[in-house]
């Protein structure tokens, strides 16, 4: 009987966490970083090294997919990303903000660095 109760409790706990583990603050920060990567990906190659542009494309793709899986509405996400691009478009690459985003995302999402690198190697961004 104790085993059945324990299994039911574990099942309920796992279902409660299935909707996503990101807090509202983490979702907002991740969305902000996604916007930074998106804006970086639009910087032309004459102003930014290709490897940084490709990294930004891959990170934007990974994070967009991740946020949608975490329950963020795709239309709302796209609106926020467009706001970021509007605010950052035409401005120079912000190495400090990008590095902070890399550090934050790699710490927040397990295996994110490896997944972004995998997207880069695949050539599908």
Order of alpha helices (4+ residues) and beta strands (2+ residues): alpha-alpha-alpha-alpha-alpha-alpha
